[in-house]
């Protein structure tokens, strides 16, 4: 069972040396991936501690990105409800 993480906890991890993000209701610790991110370090740091689902979905990501995300997953966001697509 995945760990349930409140957004207030995620918000505390918003620095280069401690960076978590939320994408589609899953919480990821991207700290160790920051320097490797193809879009540059600043992208992940800028959204550290937040839900950046919209920003993530606005860019095409590779299958490799999906595999890396599985390794970085910390848990699920408390109370997450997927947005319905009309």
PDB file of N, CA, C and O in Angstrom:
ATOM      1  N   UNK A   1       0.842  -1.191   0.000  1.00  0.00           N
ATOM      2  CA  UNK A   1       0.000   0.000   0.000  1.00  0.00           C
ATOM      3  C   UNK A   1       0.882   1.247   0.000  1.00  0.00           C
ATOM      4  O   UNK A   1       1.866   1.317   0.736  1.00  0.00           O
ATOM      5  N   UNK A   2       0.530   2.217  -0.818  1.00  0.00           N
ATOM      6  CA  UNK A   2       1.307   3.443  -0.932  1.00  0.00           C
ATOM      7  C   UNK A   2       1.124   4.332   0.287  1.00  0.00           C
ATOM      8  O   UNK A   2       0.059   4.359   0.904  1.00  0.00           O
ATOM      9  N   UNK A   3       2.159   5.041   0.612  1.00  0.00           N
ATOM     10  CA  UNK A   3       2.096   6.019   1.695  1.00  0.00           C
ATOM     11  C   UNK A   3       1.222   7.183   1.246  1.00  0.00           C
ATOM     12  O   UNK A   3       1.350   7.650   0.115  1.00  0.00           O
ATOM     13  N   UNK A   4       0.328   7.661   2.127  1.00  0.00           N
ATOM     14  CA  UNK A   4      -0.531   8.803   1.828  1.00  0.00           C
ATOM     15  C   UNK A   4       0.143  10.047   2.401  1.00  0.00           C
ATOM     16  O   UNK A   4       0.471  10.099   3.587  1.00  0.00           O
ATOM     17  N   UNK A   5       0.345  11.047   1.546  1.00  0.00           N
ATOM     18  CA  UNK A   5       1.102  12.247   1.918  1.00  0.00           C
ATOM     19  C   UNK A   5       0.240  13.485   1.731  1.00  0.00           C
ATOM     20  O   UNK A   5      -0.357  13.680   0.672  1.00  0.00           O
ATOM     21  N   UNK A   6       0.178  14.310   2.748  1.00  0.00           N
ATOM     22  CA  UNK A   6      -0.590  15.553   2.692  1.00  0.00           C
ATOM     23  C   UNK A   6       0.190  16.611   1.902  1.00  0.00           C
ATOM     24  O   UNK A   6       1.421  16.623   1.914  1.00  0.00           O
ATOM     25  N   UNK A   7      -0.536  17.488   1.224  1.00  0.00           N
ATOM     26  CA  UNK A   7       0.098  18.542   0.431  1.00  0.00           C
ATOM     27  C   UNK A   7       0.962  19.452   1.308  1.00  0.00           C
ATOM     28  O   UNK A   7       1.948  20.013   0.830  1.00  0.00           O
ATOM     29  N   UNK A   8       0.603  19.602   2.585  1.00  0.00           N
ATOM     30  CA  UNK A   8       1.412  20.440   3.472  1.00  0.00           C
ATOM     31  C   UNK A   8       2.803  19.834   3.690  1.00  0.00           C
ATOM     32  O   UNK A   8       3.779  20.564   3.863  1.00  0.00           O
ATOM     33  N   UNK A   9       2.890  18.504   3.681  1.00  0.00           N
ATOM     34  CA  UNK A   9       4.203  17.852   3.782  1.00  0.00           C
ATOM     35  C   UNK A   9       4.980  18.024   2.493  1.00  0.00           C
ATOM     36  O   UNK A   9       6.181  18.294   2.517  1.00  0.00           O
ATOM     37  N   UNK A  10       4.300  17.869   1.367  1.00  0.00           N
ATOM     38  CA  UNK A  10       4.944  18.053   0.060  1.00  0.00           C
ATOM     39  C   UNK A  10       5.530  19.461  -0.023  1.00  0.00           C
ATOM     40  O   UNK A  10       6.654  19.642  -0.489  1.00  0.00           O
ATOM     41  N   UNK A  11       4.773  20.449   0.426  1.00  0.00           N
ATOM     42  CA  UNK A  11       5.181  21.854   0.327  1.00  0.00           C
ATOM     43  C   UNK A  11       6.493  22.143   1.058  1.00  0.00           C
ATOM     44  O   UNK A  11       7.187  23.102   0.721  1.00  0.00           O
ATOM     45  N   UNK A  12       6.834  21.337   2.041  1.00  0.00           N
ATOM     46  CA  UNK A  12       8.078  21.540   2.793  1.00  0.00           C
ATOM     47  C   UNK A  12       9.319  21.112   2.002  1.00  0.00           C
ATOM     48  O   UNK A  12      10.444  21.461   2.360  1.00  0.00           O
ATOM     49  N   UNK A  13       9.105  20.366   0.944  1.00  0.00           N
ATOM     50  CA  UNK A  13      10.219  19.822   0.152  1.00  0.00           C
ATOM     51  C   UNK A  13      10.335  20.611  -1.152  1.00  0.00           C
ATOM     52  O   UNK A  13       9.975  20.123  -2.223  1.00  0.00           O
ATOM     53  N   UNK A  14      10.841  21.830  -1.041  1.00  0.00           N
ATOM     54  CA  UNK A  14      10.840  22.751  -2.183  1.00  0.00           C
ATOM     55  C   UNK A  14      12.207  23.374  -2.451  1.00  0.00           C
ATOM     56  O   UNK A  14      12.304  24.503  -2.933  1.00  0.00           O
ATOM     57  N   UNK A  15      13.258  22.625  -2.134  1.00  0.00           N
ATOM     58  CA  UNK A  15      14.611  23.137  -2.319  1.00  0.00           C
ATOM     59  C   UNK A  15      15.412  22.191  -3.212  1.00  0.00           C
ATOM     60  O   UNK A  15      15.028  21.041  -3.428  1.00  0.00           O
ATOM     61  N   UNK A  16      16.510  22.690  -3.716  1.00  0.00           N
ATOM     62  CA  UNK A  16      17.345  21.895  -4.605  1.00  0.00           C
ATOM     63  C   UNK A  16      17.842  20.608  -3.939  1.00  0.00           C
ATOM     64  O   UNK A  16      17.971  19.575  -4.596  1.00  0.00           O
ATOM     65  N   UNK A  17      18.118  20.672  -2.641  1.00  0.00           N
ATOM     66  CA  UNK A  17      18.637  19.488  -1.952  1.00  0.00           C
ATOM     67  C   UNK A  17      17.549  18.666  -1.271  1.00  0.00           C
ATOM     68  O   UNK A  17      17.845  17.733  -0.525  1.00  0.00           O
ATOM     69  N   UNK A  18      16.290  19.014  -1.528  1.00  0.00           N
ATOM     70  CA  UNK A  18      15.141  18.294  -0.964  1.00  0.00           C
ATOM     71  C   UNK A  18      13.899  18.710  -1.751  1.00  0.00           C
ATOM     72  O   UNK A  18      13.208  19.658  -1.378  1.00  0.00           O
ATOM     73  N   UNK A  19      13.626  18.008  -2.821  1.00  0.00           N
ATOM     74  CA  UNK A  19      12.614  18.459  -3.775  1.00  0.00           C
ATOM     75  C   UNK A  19      11.608  17.357  -4.120  1.00  0.00           C
ATOM     76  O   UNK A  19      11.965  16.331  -4.700  1.00  0.00           O
ATOM     77  N   UNK A  20      10.338  17.592  -3.750  1.00  0.00           N
ATOM     78  CA  UNK A  20       9.257  16.684  -4.080  1.00  0.00           C
ATOM     79  C   UNK A  20       8.286  17.417  -4.990  1.00  0.00           C
ATOM     80  O   UNK A  20       8.107  18.630  -4.878  1.00  0.00           O
ATOM     81  N   UNK A  21       7.663  16.672  -5.889  1.00  0.00           N
ATOM     82  CA  UNK A  21       6.608  17.224  -6.745  1.00  0.00           C
ATOM     83  C   UNK A  21       5.437  16.240  -6.780  1.00  0.00           C
ATOM     84  O   UNK A  21       5.579  15.067  -6.433  1.00  0.00           O
ATOM     85  N   UNK A  22       4.285  16.744  -7.205  1.00  0.00           N
ATOM     86  CA  UNK A  22       3.099  15.910  -7.374  1.00  0.00           C
ATOM     87  C   UNK A  22       2.704  15.927  -8.840  1.00  0.00           C
ATOM     88  O   UNK A  22       2.623  16.987  -9.461  1.00  0.00           O
ATOM     89  N   UNK A  23       2.458  14.745  -9.387  1.00  0.00           N
ATOM     90  CA  UNK A  23       1.964  14.604 -10.759  1.00  0.00           C
ATOM     91  C   UNK A  23       0.868  13.551 -10.744  1.00  0.00           C
ATOM     92  O   UNK A  23       1.092  12.408 -10.347  1.00  0.00           O
ATOM     93  N   UNK A  24      -0.317  13.952 -11.180  1.00  0.00           N
ATOM     94  CA  UNK A  24      -1.477  13.048 -11.239  1.00  0.00           C
ATOM     95  C   UNK A  24      -1.708  12.305  -9.925  1.00  0.00           C
ATOM     96  O   UNK A  24      -1.973  11.103  -9.914  1.00  0.00           O
ATOM     97  N   UNK A  25      -1.605  13.035  -8.827  1.00  0.00           N
ATOM     98  CA  UNK A  25      -1.910  12.469  -7.527  1.00  0.00           C
ATOM     99  C   UNK A  25      -0.830  11.610  -6.906  1.00  0.00           C
ATOM    100  O   UNK A  25      -1.028  11.047  -5.830  1.00  0.00           O
ATOM    101  N   UNK A  26       0.314  11.501  -7.569  1.00  0.00           N
ATOM    102  CA  UNK A  26       1.428  10.745  -7.008  1.00  0.00           C
ATOM    103  C   UNK A  26       2.528  11.721  -6.602  1.00  0.00           C
ATOM    104  O   UNK A  26       2.789  12.713  -7.283  1.00  0.00           O
ATOM    105  N   UNK A  27       3.161  11.415  -5.480  1.00  0.00           N
ATOM    106  CA  UNK A  27       4.221  12.266  -4.941  1.00  0.00           C
ATOM    107  C   UNK A  27       5.564  11.645  -5.314  1.00  0.00           C
ATOM    108  O   UNK A  27       5.795  10.454  -5.107  1.00  0.00           O
ATOM    109  N   UNK A  28       6.440  12.475  -5.865  1.00  0.00           N
ATOM    110  CA  UNK A  28       7.760  12.022  -6.301  1.00  0.00           C
ATOM    111  C   UNK A  28       8.854  12.827  -5.616  1.00  0.00           C
ATOM    112  O   UNK A  28       8.764  14.050  -5.510  1.00  0.00           O
ATOM    113  N   UNK A  29       9.888  12.132  -5.152  1.00  0.00           N
ATOM    114  CA  UNK A  29      11.087  12.784  -4.627  1.00  0.00           C
ATOM    115  C   UNK A  29      12.072  12.880  -5.786  1.00  0.00           C
ATOM    116  O   UNK A  29      12.717  11.894  -6.143  1.00  0.00           O
ATOM    117  N   UNK A  30      12.186  14.063  -6.370  1.00  0.00           N
ATOM    118  CA  UNK A  30      13.020  14.250  -7.556  1.00  0.00           C
ATOM    119  C   UNK A  30      14.402  14.815  -7.222  1.00  0.00           C
ATOM    120  O   UNK A  30      15.151  15.207  -8.117  1.00  0.00           O
ATOM    121  N   UNK A  31      14.732  14.855  -5.939  1.00  0.00           N
ATOM    122  CA  UNK A  31      15.998  15.449  -5.493  1.00  0.00           C
ATOM    123  C   UNK A  31      17.198  14.891  -6.256  1.00  0.00           C
ATOM    124  O   UNK A  31      18.023  15.654  -6.758  1.00  0.00           O
ATOM    125  N   UNK A  32      17.296  13.586  -6.343  1.00  0.00           N
ATOM    126  CA  UNK A  32      18.461  12.958  -6.985  1.00  0.00           C
ATOM    127  C   UNK A  32      18.415  13.056  -8.513  1.00  0.00           C
ATOM    128  O   UNK A  32      19.413  12.779  -9.179  1.00  0.00           O
ATOM    129  N   UNK A  33      17.277  13.444  -9.063  1.00  0.00           N
ATOM    130  CA  UNK A  33      17.108  13.512 -10.517  1.00  0.00           C
ATOM    131  C   UNK A  33      17.288  14.930 -11.061  1.00  0.00           C
ATOM    132  O   UNK A  33      17.392  15.118 -12.273  1.00  0.00           O
ATOM    133  N   UNK A  34      17.326  15.920 -10.182  1.00  0.00           N
ATOM    134  CA  UNK A  34      17.364  17.326 -10.613  1.00  0.00           C
ATOM    135  C   UNK A  34      18.459  17.588 -11.643  1.00  0.00           C
ATOM    136  O   UNK A  34      18.195  18.183 -12.688  1.00  0.00           O
ATOM    137  N   UNK A  35      19.671  17.154 -11.361  1.00  0.00           N
ATOM    138  CA  UNK A  35      20.795  17.437 -12.270  1.00  0.00           C
ATOM    139  C   UNK A  35      20.678  16.695 -13.595  1.00  0.00           C
ATOM    140  O   UNK A  35      21.270  17.118 -14.587  1.00  0.00           O
ATOM    141  N   UNK A  36      19.929  15.602 -13.631  1.00  0.00           N
ATOM    142  CA  UNK A  36      19.789  14.799 -14.842  1.00  0.00           C
ATOM    143  C   UNK A  36      18.597  15.219 -15.701  1.00  0.00           C
ATOM    144  O   UNK A  36      18.488  14.797 -16.852  1.00  0.00           O
ATOM    145  N   UNK A  37      17.709  16.039 -15.158  1.00  0.00           N
ATOM    146  CA  UNK A  37      16.479  16.388 -15.881  1.00  0.00           C
ATOM    147  C   UNK A  37      16.809  17.048 -17.216  1.00  0.00           C
ATOM    148  O   UNK A  37      17.504  18.063 -17.248  1.00  0.00           O
ATOM    149  N   UNK A  38      16.316  16.480 -18.323  1.00  0.00           N
ATOM    150  CA  UNK A  38      16.622  17.015 -19.651  1.00  0.00           C
ATOM    151  C   UNK A  38      16.173  18.472 -19.858  1.00  0.00           C
ATOM    152  O   UNK A  38      16.755  19.193 -20.669  1.00  0.00           O
ATOM    153  N   UNK A  39      15.157  18.891 -19.137  1.00  0.00           N
ATOM    154  CA  UNK A  39      14.667  20.266 -19.267  1.00  0.00           C
ATOM    155  C   UNK A  39      15.427  21.264 -18.418  1.00  0.00           C
ATOM    156  O   UNK A  39      15.110  22.454 -18.415  1.00  0.00           O
ATOM    157  N   UNK A  40      16.423  20.786 -17.700  1.00  0.00           N
ATOM    158  CA  UNK A  40      17.231  21.652 -16.850  1.00  0.00           C
ATOM    159  C   UNK A  40      16.815  21.561 -15.388  1.00  0.00           C
ATOM    160  O   UNK A  40      15.684  21.202 -15.061  1.00  0.00           O
ATOM    161  N   UNK A  41      17.755  21.895 -14.531  1.00  0.00           N
ATOM    162  CA  UNK A  41      17.533  21.822 -13.087  1.00  0.00           C
ATOM    163  C   UNK A  41      16.424  22.753 -12.624  1.00  0.00           C
ATOM    164  O   UNK A  41      15.617  22.401 -11.764  1.00  0.00           O
ATOM    165  N   UNK A  42      16.397  23.935 -13.200  1.00  0.00           N
ATOM    166  CA  UNK A  42      15.472  24.967 -12.753  1.00  0.00           C
ATOM    167  C   UNK A  42      14.016  24.579 -12.847  1.00  0.00           C
ATOM    168  O   UNK A  42      13.194  25.046 -12.058  1.00  0.00           O
ATOM    169  N   UNK A  43      13.689  23.737 -13.794  1.00  0.00           N
ATOM    170  CA  UNK A  43      12.290  23.339 -13.995  1.00  0.00           C
ATOM    171  C   UNK A  43      11.758  22.618 -12.754  1.00  0.00           C
ATOM    172  O   UNK A  43      10.705  22.974 -12.225  1.00  0.00           O
ATOM    173  N   UNK A  44      12.480  21.622 -12.304  1.00  0.00           N
ATOM    174  CA  UNK A  44      12.020  20.861 -11.145  1.00  0.00           C
ATOM    175  C   UNK A  44      12.059  21.695  -9.871  1.00  0.00           C
ATOM    176  O   UNK A  44      11.144  21.621  -9.050  1.00  0.00           O
ATOM    177  N   UNK A  45      13.098  22.476  -9.705  1.00  0.00           N
ATOM    178  CA  UNK A  45      13.217  23.314  -8.512  1.00  0.00           C
ATOM    179  C   UNK A  45      12.076  24.329  -8.455  1.00  0.00           C
ATOM    180  O   UNK A  45      11.517  24.580  -7.388  1.00  0.00           O
ATOM    181  N   UNK A  46      11.735  24.908  -9.599  1.00  0.00           N
ATOM    182  CA  UNK A  46      10.669  25.921  -9.655  1.00  0.00           C
ATOM    183  C   UNK A  46       9.334  25.359  -9.183  1.00  0.00           C
ATOM    184  O   UNK A  46       8.534  26.085  -8.592  1.00  0.00           O
ATOM    185  N   UNK A  47       9.085  24.086  -9.433  1.00  0.00           N
ATOM    186  CA  UNK A  47       7.809  23.478  -9.058  1.00  0.00           C
ATOM    187  C   UNK A  47       7.923  22.596  -7.819  1.00  0.00           C
ATOM    188  O   UNK A  47       6.965  21.912  -7.460  1.00  0.00           O
ATOM    189  N   UNK A  48       9.057  22.603  -7.176  1.00  0.00           N
ATOM    190  CA  UNK A  48       9.252  21.817  -5.969  1.00  0.00           C
ATOM    191  C   UNK A  48       8.213  22.167  -4.910  1.00  0.00           C
ATOM    192  O   UNK A  48       7.921  23.338  -4.670  1.00  0.00           O
ATOM    193  N   UNK A  49       7.667  21.143  -4.287  1.00  0.00           N
ATOM    194  CA  UNK A  49       6.686  21.338  -3.234  1.00  0.00           C
ATOM    195  C   UNK A  49       5.275  21.599  -3.725  1.00  0.00           C
ATOM    196  O   UNK A  49       4.404  21.968  -2.937  1.00  0.00           O
ATOM    197  N   UNK A  50       5.037  21.413  -5.018  1.00  0.00           N
ATOM    198  CA  UNK A  50       3.719  21.726  -5.586  1.00  0.00           C
ATOM    199  C   UNK A  50       3.202  20.593  -6.475  1.00  0.00           C
ATOM    200  O   UNK A  50       3.918  19.646  -6.801  1.00  0.00           O
ATOM    201  N   UNK A  51       1.936  20.732  -6.850  1.00  0.00           N
ATOM    202  CA  UNK A  51       1.330  19.847  -7.844  1.00  0.00           C
ATOM    203  C   UNK A  51       1.615  20.466  -9.204  1.00  0.00           C
ATOM    204  O   UNK A  51       1.080  21.526  -9.528  1.00  0.00           O
ATOM    205  N   UNK A  52       2.436  19.825  -9.985  1.00  0.00           N
ATOM    206  CA  UNK A  52       2.809  20.366 -11.296  1.00  0.00           C
ATOM    207  C   UNK A  52       2.273  19.484 -12.431  1.00  0.00           C
ATOM    208  O   UNK A  52       2.899  19.361 -13.484  1.00  0.00           O
ATOM    209  N   UNK A  53       1.123  18.884 -12.200  1.00  0.00           N
ATOM    210  CA  UNK A  53       0.508  18.012 -13.200  1.00  0.00           C
ATOM    211  C   UNK A  53       0.309  18.736 -14.531  1.00  0.00           C
ATOM    212  O   UNK A  53       0.662  18.204 -15.584  1.00  0.00           O
ATOM    213  N   UNK A  54      -0.250  19.939 -14.492  1.00  0.00           N
ATOM    214  CA  UNK A  54      -0.518  20.667 -15.736  1.00  0.00           C
ATOM    215  C   UNK A  54       0.769  20.943 -16.495  1.00  0.00           C
ATOM    216  O   UNK A  54       0.809  20.788 -17.716  1.00  0.00           O
ATOM    217  N   UNK A  55       1.811  21.346 -15.801  1.00  0.00           N
ATOM    218  CA  UNK A  55       3.085  21.639 -16.451  1.00  0.00           C
ATOM    219  C   UNK A  55       3.686  20.367 -17.048  1.00  0.00           C
ATOM    220  O   UNK A  55       4.232  20.388 -18.151  1.00  0.00           O
ATOM    221  N   UNK A  56       3.583  19.264 -16.312  1.00  0.00           N
ATOM    222  CA  UNK A  56       4.105  17.983 -16.799  1.00  0.00           C
ATOM    223  C   UNK A  56       3.376  17.552 -18.066  1.00  0.00           C
ATOM    224  O   UNK A  56       4.000  17.127 -19.038  1.00  0.00           O
ATOM    225  N   UNK A  57       2.064  17.665 -18.046  1.00  0.00           N
ATOM    226  CA  UNK A  57       1.267  17.215 -19.187  1.00  0.00           C
ATOM    227  C   UNK A  57       1.387  18.128 -20.408  1.00  0.00           C
ATOM    228  O   UNK A  57       1.022  17.730 -21.514  1.00  0.00           O
ATOM    229  N   UNK A  58       1.886  19.329 -20.219  1.00  0.00           N
ATOM    230  CA  UNK A  58       2.025  20.258 -21.345  1.00  0.00           C
ATOM    231  C   UNK A  58       3.284  19.974 -22.170  1.00  0.00           C
ATOM    232  O   UNK A  58       3.507  20.603 -23.204  1.00  0.00           O
ATOM    233  N   UNK A  59       4.100  19.029 -21.711  1.00  0.00           N
ATOM    234  CA  UNK A  59       5.347  18.675 -22.388  1.00  0.00           C
ATOM    235  C   UNK A  59       5.331  17.178 -22.686  1.00  0.00           C
ATOM    236  O   UNK A  59       4.840  16.388 -21.879  1.00  0.00           O
ATOM    237  N   UNK A  60       5.857  16.793 -23.823  1.00  0.00           N
ATOM    238  CA  UNK A  60       5.943  15.371 -24.171  1.00  0.00           C
ATOM    239  C   UNK A  60       7.088  14.747 -23.374  1.00  0.00           C
ATOM    240  O   UNK A  60       8.201  15.272 -23.353  1.00  0.00           O
ATOM    241  N   UNK A  61       6.797  13.616 -22.719  1.00  0.00           N
ATOM    242  CA  UNK A  61       7.807  12.894 -21.958  1.00  0.00           C
ATOM    243  C   UNK A  61       7.996  11.502 -22.547  1.00  0.00           C
ATOM    244  O   UNK A  61       7.050  10.895 -23.047  1.00  0.00           O
ATOM    245  N   UNK A  62       9.207  11.011 -22.484  1.00  0.00           N
ATOM    246  CA  UNK A  62       9.556   9.709 -23.053  1.00  0.00           C
ATOM    247  C   UNK A  62       9.093   8.554 -22.166  1.00  0.00           C
ATOM    248  O   UNK A  62       8.678   8.757 -21.025  1.00  0.00           O
ATOM    249  N   UNK A  63       9.171   7.361 -22.703  1.00  0.00           N
ATOM    250  CA  UNK A  63       8.898   6.155 -21.926  1.00  0.00           C
ATOM    251  C   UNK A  63       9.915   6.035 -20.797  1.00  0.00           C
ATOM    252  O   UNK A  63       9.588   5.566 -19.707  1.00  0.00           O
ATOM    253  N   UNK A  64      11.145   6.459 -21.061  1.00  0.00           N
ATOM    254  CA  UNK A  64      12.192   6.427 -20.029  1.00  0.00           C
ATOM    255  C   UNK A  64      11.786   7.293 -18.843  1.00  0.00           C
ATOM    256  O   UNK A  64      12.055   6.936 -17.696  1.00  0.00           O
ATOM    257  N   UNK A  65      11.141   8.428 -19.108  1.00  0.00           N
ATOM    258  CA  UNK A  65      10.682   9.306 -18.026  1.00  0.00           C
ATOM    259  C   UNK A  65       9.670   8.574 -17.146  1.00  0.00           C
ATOM    260  O   UNK A  65       9.695   8.711 -15.923  1.00  0.00           O
ATOM    261  N   UNK A  66       8.792   7.808 -17.760  1.00  0.00           N
ATOM    262  CA  UNK A  66       7.794   7.040 -17.018  1.00  0.00           C
ATOM    263  C   UNK A  66       8.474   6.015 -16.112  1.00  0.00           C
ATOM    264  O   UNK A  66       8.062   5.821 -14.969  1.00  0.00           O
ATOM    265  N   UNK A  67       9.503   5.370 -16.619  1.00  0.00           N
ATOM    266  CA  UNK A  67      10.233   4.377 -15.830  1.00  0.00           C
ATOM    267  C   UNK A  67      10.967   5.043 -14.664  1.00  0.00           C
ATOM    268  O   UNK A  67      10.972   4.518 -13.551  1.00  0.00           O
ATOM    269  N   UNK A  68      11.575   6.180 -14.916  1.00  0.00           N
ATOM    270  CA  UNK A  68      12.279   6.911 -13.855  1.00  0.00           C
ATOM    271  C   UNK A  68      11.293   7.336 -12.779  1.00  0.00           C
ATOM    272  O   UNK A  68      11.601   7.250 -11.590  1.00  0.00           O
ATOM    273  N   UNK A  69      10.125   7.787 -13.175  1.00  0.00           N
ATOM    274  CA  UNK A  69       9.118   8.233 -12.207  1.00  0.00           C
ATOM    275  C   UNK A  69       8.722   7.111 -11.255  1.00  0.00           C
ATOM    276  O   UNK A  69       8.498   7.355 -10.069  1.00  0.00           O
ATOM    277  N   UNK A  70       8.634   5.896 -11.760  1.00  0.00           N
ATOM    278  CA  UNK A  70       8.284   4.755 -10.900  1.00  0.00           C
ATOM    279  C   UNK A  70       9.300   4.597  -9.769  1.00  0.00           C
ATOM    280  O   UNK A  70       8.944   4.266  -8.639  1.00  0.00           O
ATOM    281  N   UNK A  71      10.558   4.838 -10.092  1.00  0.00           N
ATOM    282  CA  UNK A  71      11.626   4.711  -9.100  1.00  0.00           C
ATOM    283  C   UNK A  71      11.604   5.841  -8.073  1.00  0.00           C
ATOM    284  O   UNK A  71      12.056   5.658  -6.942  1.00  0.00           O
ATOM    285  N   UNK A  72      11.086   6.999  -8.452  1.00  0.00           N
ATOM    286  CA  UNK A  72      11.110   8.184  -7.589  1.00  0.00           C
ATOM    287  C   UNK A  72       9.843   8.350  -6.752  1.00  0.00           C
ATOM    288  O   UNK A  72       9.766   9.252  -5.917  1.00  0.00           O
ATOM    289  N   UNK A  73       8.865   7.499  -6.965  1.00  0.00           N
ATOM    290  CA  UNK A  73       7.574   7.654  -6.280  1.00  0.00           C
ATOM    291  C   UNK A  73       7.708   7.454  -4.774  1.00  0.00           C
ATOM    292  O   UNK A  73       8.283   6.469  -4.312  1.00  0.00           O
ATOM    293  N   UNK A  74       7.154   8.426  -4.003  1.00  0.00           N
ATOM    294  CA  UNK A  74       7.154   8.373  -2.539  1.00  0.00           C
ATOM    295  C   UNK A  74       5.820   7.880  -1.999  1.00  0.00           C
ATOM    296  O   UNK A  74       5.773   7.208  -0.968  1.00  0.00           O
ATOM    297  N   UNK A  75       4.729   8.215  -2.697  1.00  0.00           N
ATOM    298  CA  UNK A  75       3.406   7.856  -2.220  1.00  0.00           C
ATOM    299  C   UNK A  75       2.335   8.562  -3.025  1.00  0.00           C
ATOM    300  O   UNK A  75       2.574   9.029  -4.139  1.00  0.00           O
ATOM    301  N   UNK A  76       1.143   8.630  -2.438  1.00  0.00           N
ATOM    302  CA  UNK A  76       0.010   9.262  -3.112  1.00  0.00           C
ATOM    303  C   UNK A  76      -0.432  10.492  -2.320  1.00  0.00           C
ATOM    304  O   UNK A  76      -0.296  10.545  -1.098  1.00  0.00           O
ATOM    305  N   UNK A  77      -0.956  11.462  -3.029  1.00  0.00           N
ATOM    306  CA  UNK A  77      -1.406  12.705  -2.403  1.00  0.00           C
ATOM    307  C   UNK A  77      -2.732  12.491  -1.693  1.00  0.00           C
ATOM    308  O   UNK A  77      -3.683  11.978  -2.284  1.00  0.00           O
ATOM    309  N   UNK A  78      -2.796  12.878  -0.444  1.00  0.00           N
ATOM    310  CA  UNK A  78      -4.012  12.747   0.353  1.00  0.00           C
ATOM    311  C   UNK A  78      -5.145  13.539  -0.290  1.00  0.00           C
ATOM    312  O   UNK A  78      -4.985  14.715  -0.618  1.00  0.00           O
ATOM    313  N   UNK A  79      -6.288  12.885  -0.466  1.00  0.00           N
ATOM    314  CA  UNK A  79      -7.476  13.553  -0.996  1.00  0.00           C
ATOM    315  C   UNK A  79      -7.469  13.810  -2.494  1.00  0.00           C
ATOM    316  O   UNK A  79      -8.343  14.513  -3.002  1.00  0.00           O
ATOM    317  N   UNK A  80      -6.501  13.255  -3.205  1.00  0.00           N
ATOM    318  CA  UNK A  80      -6.426  13.503  -4.654  1.00  0.00           C
ATOM    319  C   UNK A  80      -7.648  12.971  -5.374  1.00  0.00           C
ATOM    320  O   UNK A  80      -8.067  11.833  -5.163  1.00  0.00           O
ATOM    321  N   UNK A  81      -8.213  13.809  -6.225  1.00  0.00           N
ATOM    322  CA  UNK A  81      -9.322  13.419  -7.080  1.00  0.00           C
ATOM    323  C   UNK A  81      -8.946  13.811  -8.512  1.00  0.00           C
ATOM    324  O   UNK A  81      -8.730  14.989  -8.797  1.00  0.00           O
ATOM    325  N   UNK A  82      -8.868  12.837  -9.401  1.00  0.00           N
ATOM    326  CA  UNK A  82      -8.532  13.166 -10.792  1.00  0.00           C
ATOM    327  C   UNK A  82      -9.554  14.101 -11.396  1.00  0.00           C
ATOM    328  O   UNK A  82     -10.754  13.982 -11.149  1.00  0.00           O
ATOM    329  N   UNK A  83      -9.062  15.034 -12.193  1.00  0.00           N
ATOM    330  CA  UNK A  83      -9.963  15.953 -12.888  1.00  0.00           C
ATOM    331  C   UNK A  83     -10.633  15.187 -14.008  1.00  0.00           C
ATOM    332  O   UNK A  83      -9.986  14.432 -14.735  1.00  0.00           O
ATOM    333  N   UNK A  84     -11.935  15.386 -14.142  1.00  0.00           N
ATOM    334  CA  UNK A  84     -12.638  14.704 -15.220  1.00  0.00           C
ATOM    335  C   UNK A  84     -12.326  15.389 -16.541  1.00  0.00           C
ATOM    336  O   UNK A  84     -12.217  16.613 -16.618  1.00  0.00           O
ATOM    337  N   UNK A  85     -12.187  14.587 -17.562  1.00  0.00           N
ATOM    338  CA  UNK A  85     -11.928  15.120 -18.899  1.00  0.00           C
ATOM    339  C   UNK A  85     -13.236  15.118 -19.669  1.00  0.00           C
ATOM    340  O   UNK A  85     -13.821  14.067 -19.929  1.00  0.00           O
ATOM    341  N   UNK A  86     -13.675  16.290 -20.021  1.00  0.00           N
ATOM    342  CA  UNK A  86     -14.953  16.407 -20.744  1.00  0.00           C
ATOM    343  C   UNK A  86     -14.785  16.140 -22.205  1.00  0.00           C
ATOM    344  O   UNK A  86     -15.757  16.196 -22.959  1.00  0.00           O
TER     345      UNK A  86
END
